[in-house]
Amino acid sequence: MESWMSLISDVGFPIVVTLYLLHRIEEKLDTLNDTILQLPDHLSSQRLN
């Protein structure tokens, strides 16, 4: 039982930090993707002016 607690304490924290960082990066990648998809429309409207 003690080995399980040691394993959870050694591995659990890095897993939680990794999941948190992946969640934050996912939101930023979604924003970046939306911006890139809007870029052609923005460029074409700039050419018309």
Secondary structure, 3 states (H helix, E strand, C coil): CHHHHHHHHHHHHHHHHHHHHHHHHHHHHHHHHHHHHHHHHHHHHHHHC
